[in-house]
Amino acid sequence: MEDALLLARTQFGLNIGFHILFPTLTIALGWFLVAFLWRYRRTGDEAWLTTYKRWVKVFALTFAMGVVTGITMSFQFGTNWPGYMNHVGAIAGPLLSYEVLTAFFLEATFLGIMLFGMNRVSPGVHLVSALAVAVGTTLSAFWILALNSWMQTPAGHVMEGRQWIAADWWSVIFNPSFPYRLVHMLLASGITASFAIAGLSAWRLLHAASDSGAARTLRAGIVTAAILVPIQVFVGDQHGLNTLHHQPAKIAAMEALWHTERRMPLVLFAIPDEENKRNNYSIELPYAGSLILTHSMDGEVKGIDAFAPDVPPVTPVFFAFRVMVGMGVSMLLVSWYATWRTRRGQAAPRWLLWLLSAFTFSGWIATLAGWIVTEIGRQPWLVTGVLRTRDAVGEVGAAALGASLTGYVLTYLALLIAYFVVLTHLAGSGDDRAPGPSSSEKAKGAA
């Protein structure tokens, strides 16, 4: 049973971890496409049109990857976690349905116009289509985050028979952690898309230094990141305070705080020893932990021992949180320096282009680390205080789970390699000179 539970968790973790990469990019990328197309319609600059067409292909490829992995993930609710739908399906089912009805169909329908309608619809309709896709990606994040936040901080539910149902949908959707998680995720997507755009534009400039469109999108990406990362720092602090109030055990795991302390230090690095409940090789800042978490140097923070036996695994949560923060600080420094270095139209030196290329998917690293903190930090609960993870797992044996997990790993690895190959080809290929619009596009632009 324990082996099957661990394999089921690993398999679902792999699926959702792989899936989350693509919506994290498309949520904000849709709004970038609106901006690129708007700039072309306003200025008539053909470089913006070329840029828009290239990034629509990137968006479509990423959207398709998200759809494929999302479908696979949804099947696992029935195969690996039937207890989840049996107990809370009356809440989870409608929220997932709302996401499909109000977001997915909107994105899929109007994405077709963006891809194939440039010469078939008016410029205004094309711009509205791009806006509809961007709205759809944001609506998708709204509903998925509403469900995930309810699983973290459930509210508005009552028991009817053997199943939890919604007594107040407003409370279910706008549960205590939802506003913080939604804003945090939207900003994470904005930062992820900004670095992806800057990184792939840098890759393009390494191959075609005269591409004016790539130079402009590089600047757009790094400036947007330079603005969003500091805002994310503030929102992350507020999110942490909310988590301290509603999920204090998660905070204790994030800080590897074994015992309740007043004037808690901030642990910069340590190797948690879960067996002996202590930190080895710890590097600390005195009082800083209490100051950050309670905004008081004398503040008290509950330790892991206060929540036994319902405590999450400390080591993965502790290290994942520091990876997320460390990557965030790195992205802040890189975006600020790159913004300053390319001010007043100055070209980025090649070493900076290589650095930005290396940071293309830095947002994914921070997102995955944050996801590990969020999901593993909730254990042993699938829905906090409502449904334990072990009570939702199905009856599939460990051997079958191990075989399917191996298949998933190999398939997803092949998909990811193919995605990188196509993405770098789209970014690095093309004529150095931005091509102009077709005759029909010029006629519509004049109209």
N, C-alpha and C positions, 0 to 999 in steps of 0.2 A: 504493500500500500504506500509506504513512504517513497519507494523508488518510482512508482507510477505518479505520485503527486509531484515529485521533483521534476520528472520528465515532462509532465503536462504543463507545469509552470514554465519550464525552460522552452518548450515548444511555442507556447503562447507568447512568451517574452520575446523570442526570436521573431515571430510573426509581427507583433505590434511594434517592436523596435525597428524592424525593416520598413514596415508600412509608414511609420510616423515621419521618416525622412522626407517623403515626397510631398505630403500635405504641408509640412513645415516650409517647404520651398514655394509651393504654388499659391498658398494663401496670400502672401505679399507680392509674389511675382505678377499676379493678375493686376494689381494696382500699378506696378511699374509699366506694364504693357499699356494701360490706359494713359499713363503719363507720356510714354514714347509716342503713341499715336496722336495724342493731343498736341504735342510739340510739332509733329509733322504737319498736322492740319493747320496749325496757326502760322508756322514759318514757311512751309513749303520746302524745307530743307530735305533733300533726298537721302541724306545720311540717316536721318531719323526713321525714314520709311524702311531702309535696308536693315537697320537695327531692330525695328519692330518685327519685320518678317522673320528675322533670325531667331528672336526670342520667343515668338509664337511657337516655333518648332520645338524649342527647349521646353516651353510650358506644356505643349501637347504630349511630348515624350514623358515628362515627369508626371503629368496627370494620368496617363495610361498606366504607368508603373504603380501609382497609388490605387487605381481602380483594381488592378489585378491582385495586389497584396491585400486590399481591403476585403475583397470577396473571399479570399482564402481565410482570412482572419474571422470573418463572420460565421463560416462553417464550423469553426472550432467551438463556438458557443454550444452547439449541439453535440459535437463528438466528444470533446474533452471536458466541457463544463456544463453539463445539463442541469446541475443543481442551481446554476446562476439564473437561468430562465425560469426554472420551476419556482424559485423563491421570489425573484424581483423582476420577472419578465413583464409584468403589468406596468412597470415603470420604465425599464430599459427599452422594451419593444417600441412603445410610442415615440420616445425620444430619437431612437435610431430611424424610425419611419419618417419623422419630421425632417431629419437631415436629408434623407433620400428625396422626399417630395418637394422640399423648398430650396434645396441647395444643389444636389447632384444633377437632377434633371435640368436645372437652370444652367449649370456649367456645361454639361454635355451638349445641350441643344445649341447654345450660342457659340461654343467653341468651334462648332462646325462652320458657322458663318465667318469666324475669324480666320479659319484655315483656308476655306475655299470660296469665300464670298467677296474677296477684294474687288473683283471685276463684275460682280453680279448684284451688288446692293449699293445704295448711295453711301457717300462718306459718313453722313450722319447716322445711318442705320449701323454701319460697321463700328462706329465709335460707341453707340449704345450697346451693341453686342459685347464689345470688350468690357464695358462697364458692368453689364449683366453677369459676365463670367467672374469679374472681381468681387461683385456683391455675393455671388454664389459661393465662392471660396470662403468668404468671411462668415456667411450663414452656416456653412458646414462646420467651421470651427466653433461657432456659437453652440450648436446642438451637441456636438461631440464633447465639448468642454462642460456643458451642462450635465451630461450623464456622468462623465468622469469625476466632476466636482461633487456630484451627489454621492458617488461611491466613497469619496473621501470624507465628506461632511454631510451625511444624509439628513434631510429635513422634509417635513410635509407628508410623511408616509404613515400608514396604519396597517395593522395586521387584519386580514380578512380570511378566515379559514387557516390555510397553511401558506398563504402567499401575502407578500407585502404589496399594497396598492397605494396609489396617490390619493391622499385626502385633500391636498391643496397643491395644484400644479404650479402655482406661482412660487410657493415655498420650495417645491422640488427643484424647479429650474434655477431660481435665484437663491440657492442655498448659501450658507455662510462663506464658503471659499470661492464660489463661482466668479464674482467680479475680479478678484485678484488673479485667478488662474487664467481667465479669458484675456485680460490685458497683458499678463505675463507671456502668454502664448502668442498673441498677435505681435508683440514686440519682438519675441524670439524669431518669429517668421520674418519680420521686417529685417532684422539683423542678418539672418541666414540668407535671405534673398539678396541683400545688399552686398555681402561678401561673395556670393556666387556670381553676381553680375560683375563686380569689380575683378574677381579672380579670372573669370573666363574672358573678360575684356582685356585683362593684362596678358593672358595667354594669346589672344588674338594679336595684340600689339607686338608681342615677341616675334610673331610670324609676318606681320604686315604693319610696320610702324606708321605708315601713312593713312591708315584707316581712321578717318575722322569720327565715324560713328562709334567705334570702339573706345576712342579717347573720351568721348562725351559720356558714354555709359560707365566707363571706369570712374570718372569724376562723380557721376550721379550715385554710384554705389558707395564710394568711400565717404562722401559727404553725408548721405543718408545714415550710414553706419555710425559716423562720428556724432550725429545728433541722437540716434536711438539708443546707443549703448549707455550713455549716462542716465537717460530716462529709465532704462531697464534696471539699472543699479538701484534707483529710488523705489521702483515698483517691486523689485525683489526684496528690498528691506521691508516694505509693507506686507508683502506676501509672507515673509518670515514671521512677522508679528502675528499675523492671522493664524499661521500654522502653530505657533507657540500656544495660542489660546485654544485652538480646536483639536490639534494633534500633537500634544507635547511630547509623546513618546518618539515621534519622528524627529523632532528637534534634538532630543537627547541622543538618538542614534547618529544624527548628522554631526554632532559635536563630540561623539564618543564620551559623553558625560555619564559616568557609571553611578555616581551618587549625587544626591541633591546638594547643591552648593550655593552659597551666597558669595558675591564678589568672584564670580566664575571667570577663569582665564579663557582666552581665545586660543584654541589649539591650532597652530599653523600646520604642523605635521606631527604624525605619530604613527605607530603601528599598533592598532588595537589588539588586545589580548582578551578575547571574549570568554575564554575558559577561566581566567583568573580575574576578569573584570578590572583591567587596568590598561594604561597606555604605555608602551615602550618607546624609548627614544623621542619623547615628546618635546616639541619646541612650542613655547607658549608666550602669549602676551598677557601679563597680569591685568585682571579686572576688565579686559576688553570684551570678553564674552558676555558678561552681564550688561555692559554698556551698549553693545549692539542689540542684544535680544530684549532687554527691558528698558533701554535708554536711561539706565541708572547704574552707576558703578557699584552700588550696594544691592542690586537686584538679585533675587533668588530664582534659580532655574532648577526644575525637578530633574533628577537623574534617572537612569534606566531602572534602577532598583525600585523606584516608586511605581513602576507599571508591570512588574513581573506578575505572572509569567507571560503576559501578552506583549512581548517586546519584539521589534523587528531585528533582522540581522544587522549588526553594527558595521562590520568591515566594509561591505559593498556600498552602503549608504554614506559612510564617512568619506571614503575615497572619491566616490562619484561626485559628491558635493564640492570637493576641492578641485576636481577636474573642471567642473562647470564654472566655478569662480575663477580659477586660473585661466581658463580659455577666455572668459569674459574680459578679464584685465588685459590679456594679450590683444584681443580684438579692439579694445579701447585705445591702446597705445598705437597699434598699427594704423587704425582708421584716422586718428588724430594726426599722426605724423604724415601719412599719405595725403591727407587733406591740406596740410600746411605745405608739403613739398610740391604739390601740383597747383598751388594758388596762382591766380592771374594767368592761367593758361599754360603754365610751365609743364613741359613734358616730364613724365616720370622716368628716372634712370632705369636701366635694364635690371639692376639688382633689386630695385623696388618692385618692378614688374614680376620678377621671379618670386619675391616674397608674397606679393598679393596672390599670385597663382597658387602658392603653397597654402594660402589661407582660404582657398575657394570653398572648401567644405568644412571650415572651422565651425560654422554655425551648427552643422550636424553633430559634431563632437559635443558641443555644449548642450544641444537638445537631448541627445541620448543620455548624457550624464544626468541632466535634470530629470529625465523620465525615470531613470533608475532610482534616484532619490525619492521621487513621488510614489512610484509603484511598490518598490521593495520596502520603502519606509512605512507603508500602510500595513504590512504583514503583522500578525497572521490573519488579518481581515481582508476579505474581498470587498465587502461593503462595511465600513467601519461601524462596529457595534451591532450590526444586523446579520451579517453572513460571514462565517469563517471560510477561508480558502479551502480547507480540507473537506468541508461539508458540501462543496459545489462540484468537486471533481467527479468525472464519470468512471465507468467500469472498464475502460480500455486498459489492457495489460501493459506492463512495462516493456515487453519485447516489441509489441506493435508500436508503442509510442517511440521507442528507440529507433526502430526502422524508419518510421515516418519523419522523425526529427532529422535523421541523416539525409533523407531525401530533400527535406526543406533546406538544410544547410547548403547542399550542393547546388540546388536549383537557384536559391537566392544569391549565392556567390557568382554563378554564371550570369544571372540577370544584372547584378551590380557591375560586373566587369564590362558587360555589353553596354550598359548605360554610360559608364565612364568613357568608353571608346567612342560612342556616338556623340556624346556631349563635347568631347575635346575636338572631334572632327568638325562639328557644327561651329565651334568657336574658332578653330584655326584655319578653316577652309574659306574659299571665296576670293573674289577679285579684290585687289587693293583699292580700286576705285569704286566708290559706292554707285551702284546702278540706279538709274532714274526710274520713275513710274512708267507704266505702259501708256499707250495713247488713250485707252479707255479710262485709266486712272486720272490722266491729266484733264480729260473732258469732264469727269465727275468732280474733280477738284475745282475746275473753273465754274461749274454749276453751283 
